[in-house]
Amino acid sequence: MIIFGLTALIIGLAKGYNDLDLKTEKMDNSFNQEAVKMTPFTFFQPIEAQLISASLGDNNEILLRYQYQGKNVLVILDKSTKQKKAIITIKKKIDAWN
């Protein structure tokens, strides 16, 4: 009875492993199809600027945070029109909170 149980366990594990390979292939194929549907978005930055972070916001907006000439600069891009909506420069001031 123990040998029969171990044999059934091994067969079940082997079958489950084969099914896992098929599922992984299907996931890879679906990912490749989704990647083809993506449209490229090109944005040129100044050579001196260093990208700190990027995030996707509401209303198809992309927020880019740069370090440029010693200042923090926020650039808001509209993904649908592929245009800059705003450039915000954050300057330091000693008593800015007063």
C-alpha positions in Angstrom: 0.0 0.0 0.0 2.9 2.4 0.8 4.6 1.6 -2.5 1.3 2.2 -4.4 0.9 5.6 -2.6 4.4 6.7 -3.3 4.0 5.7 -7.0 0.8 7.7 -7.3 2.5 10.7 -5.6 5.4 10.6 -8.0 3.1 10.4 -11.0 1.0 13.2 -9.7 4.0 15.5 -9.1 5.4 14.7 -12.6 2.0 15.5 -14.3 1.7 18.8 -12.3 5.2 19.8 -13.3 4.4 19.2 -17.0 1.2 21.3 -16.6 3.3 24.1 -15.0 5.6 24.2 -18.1 2.5 24.6 -20.4 1.1 27.4 -18.3 4.4 29.2 -18.3 4.6 29.0 -22.1 1.1 30.4 -22.4 2.0 33.3 -20.0 5.2 34.1 -22.0 3.2 34.2 -25.3 0.5 36.4 -23.8 3.2 38.8 -22.5 4.9 39.0 -25.9 1.5 39.9 -27.5 0.9 42.6 -25.0 4.4 44.0 -25.5 3.7 44.4 -29.2 0.7 46.6 -28.5 2.8 49.1 -26.6 3.6 52.4 -28.3 7.0 54.0 -27.7 7.2 57.4 -26.0 10.4 59.4 -26.6 11.3 62.3 -24.3 14.7 64.0 -24.6 16.3 65.4 -21.4 19.3 67.8 -21.1 22.6 66.0 -21.0 23.4 67.6 -17.6 20.1 66.3 -16.0 20.0 63.2 -13.9 16.7 61.3 -13.7 15.9 60.6 -10.0 12.4 59.0 -10.4 9.5 58.5 -12.7 5.9 57.7 -11.9 2.6 57.4 -13.7 -0.2 59.6 -12.4 -3.9 60.2 -13.0 -5.2 61.3 -16.4 -2.4 59.7 -18.4 0.3 61.9 -16.8 3.9 61.0 -16.3 5.9 62.7 -13.5 9.6 62.8 -13.9 11.9 64.1 -11.2 15.3 65.4 -12.2 18.4 66.8 -10.6 19.4 69.7 -12.9 22.1 72.3 -12.2 21.8 71.7 -8.5 18.0 72.1 -8.4 15.1 69.6 -8.2 13.0 69.8 -11.3 9.6 68.1 -11.8 8.4 67.6 -15.4 4.8 66.6 -16.0 4.2 64.9 -19.4 0.8 64.1 -20.9 1.0 60.6 -22.2 -1.9 60.9 -24.7 -0.7 64.1 -26.4 3.0 63.4 -25.8 3.5 67.0 -24.8 5.0 68.7 -21.7 2.2 70.0 -19.4 4.4 71.7 -16.8 8.0 72.1 -15.6 8.3 72.9 -11.9 11.6 74.0 -10.5 12.0 73.7 -6.7 14.3 76.2 -5.2 15.7 76.3 -1.7 15.1 79.2 0.7 16.3 79.3 4.2 13.0 80.3 5.9 10.6 78.8 3.3 8.3 77.4 6.0 7.7 80.7 7.8 
